[in-house]
């Protein structure tokens, strides 16, 4: 890794299937709107229960993206 500068945003992904899918949803949506996405860190996992069963998974993810020279920080 070179001398890069990164900015970090925090997003919450959700899925009715799994925590892995919630992470993938969060990264995919972030990548749709942010350039140079390079890494992520899961910081919180939680879910929603309905009638005694898991209904939804939610995962809070910090997403790092590289800031290019001239980009607003």
Secondary structure, DSSP 8 states (H G I E B T S, - for coil): --S-EEEEEEEEEEESS-HHHHHHHHHHHHHHH-S-EEEEEEEEEEEEEETTEEEEEEEEEEEEEEE-TT---
